[in-house]
Amino acid sequence: MDKEKIKTTVILRGIGVSPGIVSGRAYVLDRCDVQALHIKMESDEALSKETERFQQALADSEMQLRGIKDRLEDGEGIGPLFINVQIMILRDRKFVESTVNYIRENRINAEWALNLTISKYRDIFSRIDDSYIKGRIKDIEDVAQLVFRYLSDERCERVADIPEKVILVARDLSPADTVQIKSDKILGFATDVGSKTSHTAIVARAIEIPATVGLETITREVMTDDIVIVDGTSGVVIVNPDPEILKRYEEKKRHYLVLEENLLREAHLPAVTKDNHRIGIGANIEFSDEIASAVLHGANGIGLFRTEFIYINKERLPTEEEHFMHYTQVVRGDGIKWATIRTFDLGGDKFISDPRLSDEMNPAMGLRAVRYCLREVELFKVQIRAILRASVYGNTGILIPMISGVQEIKTVKKIISEVQDNLRAEGIPFNEKTKLGIMIEVPSAVVIAEYLAREVDFFSIGTNDLIQYTLAIDRVNERVDYLYQPCHPAVLRLIQHVVNAGHQAGIKVAICGEMAGDPLYTLVLEGLGLDSLSMTPLAIPRVKKIMRESTLKESKELVAKVMTFTEPQEIEQHLRTYMVQRFPELCPLTNE
Amino acid sequence: MCVRLMKLEKVFTLKNELGLHARVAAMLVNVGSRYSSAISFEKDGMVADGSSILDILTLACPKGSSFIIKAEGDDAGAVMEEFDRLIESKFGED
C-alpha cells in the first residue's frame, strides 16, 4: 500500500498566537529517531524489560490499527484489507519471535532487534520475483514504523538536530529549546499546550513566524514529514491537507504576505464605487473561528461556508446536532449580516476514507456534491434540517453545489419542502424566508441559467470549477495548469451570461471562486455587474479599496474593451497594464 | 478417550488471477486459525508456517502454481475441506 494514500486529513483547533499562514513538512520534536538507537544490554533484567516493551508496543499498535479498522468499516463495509494484513503481521508468530530472539540472543534493545527483523524480511522479499509480493515488504515496514512510534513514545525526550524549513511540532517549547532554534530554519510552530503569553507564542511573534498553540493532540496526530498547514491567525492547523485545501491555503498565504496595515485599517469601509454603486462583500470560510478575521478584514457576511470539514475523517457521520452547532455559530457570528451555507460538496469517498475508492474516481466529475446528496437523501436531509433550524438565529442562505440541470434543483426543493413540513409538524422553528441558491459552476447550468433562475433566490458563480469544466482541465494536473485562464473570453462571457440571466429574473448573482479575491479581476467583475463577491478574508481589504477608488462607469468600459479581445493572453495583458497603471499601489502583486 | 490424530496432505493449484497475494494469504491464515490442527504450506521444498502470513507470502505462488497443504490434528479433515472449498472458489475473486 502506498503510505501517502492512507494519510488522512486532520483538523485541529488551537489558539493562534502569532499571525500568518504557513504550510510545510512537519518535524515532531518529542519523538526522536529511535530506529538508529543501538544499545547493548548487560543484565538479563534489562533484556526482559526490552521484550516487555516490544510486546507492549505491539499491543498498542494493534489497538490503534483496530481503531482505524472499526472506523473504516462503519463506512460501507469495504474490507480495509491493508489494515487486516497489517494487524496479521503484528500478530505474526514468526515476526514476533524473530524480534524477541534477536533481543535475547544479541542482547540488544527492542528497536535494534526490530530493525534486524525488517532487514531479514527485506532480504527474503527482495529475492522474490513476483513484483506484487515483493512490494508487500512495504506492509512490514509500515507496521514496523508504527511499532517504532510506540517504542519511542516513552523513551525519547528531545532532539537538537532540526532539519531546514520545517514546521516544528512539539508538546511545548521550553526556553532551552527555543535558544537552539534559528528563525530561518523554522517555518512555524504547532504545539499541544500553551497560551498567548507562553514562551512559544512570544518567541514566534519575535521571529515573526506563524504559530498555533493549545492544539492538545498535535504531537499524536502528526508524524515527521507529514504536510501541515499552520494558520496562526485563526488558530487552525490542518494535517495532511488534500491538494484542494493546500491550494486554497497557498492562496490565503499569498494574500497574507501582501496585506499592509493601512489597507486593514480601511477594511471596514463599504465597497461603494465613486459613482455610488454598492457591492456586497462576503468571506469564504470553513470554520466559524474564521469569522472574527473575516469581519476584521471587512466582510459584510459569509458568502461561502464550506461544510465539508464537518464530515471528513469523522469516525461516523455527523449528527444533526453537530451540524446545527456549526451552523448557528456561523449565522449568529458577530459582525456579519448574512451567511450562505453550502451543502455537502464532496464525494462519498471522503468520509468512507478508503484510498482505493478515491483512486478510481475522477473526483471532479464523479458522484459528488448534489449528485451524492440526491442519492444519499437521508444524509442530505440531516444537513438541510440543521441549516433550517439555524436560520432562526441569523440571515441564512442555503447554497447547493454542482447543479447541472433544472430537474436537480426541483428535486432539491422537494426535499427541502419535505424537511420544512416535518419541522412544522414537530413545532421546530425555522425561518420561512431562508433563501435558496445554487452554485453556477457546471457549464450546462450557465447555458440554461434563465431556467434555473426561476427556481431559486440567488446564484453564486464558482469560478474555480467553472473554469476547470469549461476549459476541460484538471486543476491538480500540473501539465495542463497553464490552461487555467480566468481571463479566457469564454469564461468572461459565461459569467456575463449568468449575471444577465439572473438580473432578468430579478435575483442576485454572487461570485465565490478564487477569481473574486484576485485584484486583477476586481474591476472586470464589478463591470460585469456582480452583486457581491465572496473571497478568502485576507483578500478583502484590497478588493474593497479598488472598488472604492473606481467608478462603475469605468469598469463597464473596461469590460466592453476586454470583450473585444479573442485571446486570454491579450485580455490578461490588458487587465494587468490597466490595473497596474490605475492602482499602482494596490496591484503590484499581480506581477508575480 | 479417543483422539484420532490425523495427518493429511493435499496438492492444490491456484486458479485465481492474482496468485497467492496478501488477501488470499490472509484468508488462508484465518481459516487455519479456526482449527486446532497444525498447518503448513509447502512449495518447491520451502515450508511455510500456516499461521504466519509472512511465511505464506514468501512462498511466492503465482497463478497456476501448485503447493501442498499439510494439516495435522484431530480436525485436519475439516480444515482441509475448507481449504479445498476456498481455493476452488478462487477465493471469491472474479
Interface residues (C-beta under 8 A of the other chain):
Chain A: L81 N84 V85 M88 I89 D92 R93 K94 F95 Y121 I124 F125 I128 D129 D130 Y132 I133 R136 D139 I140
Chain B: L18 G19 L20 H21 A22 R23 A26 V29 D49 S51 S52 I53 L54 D55 L57 T58 A60 P62
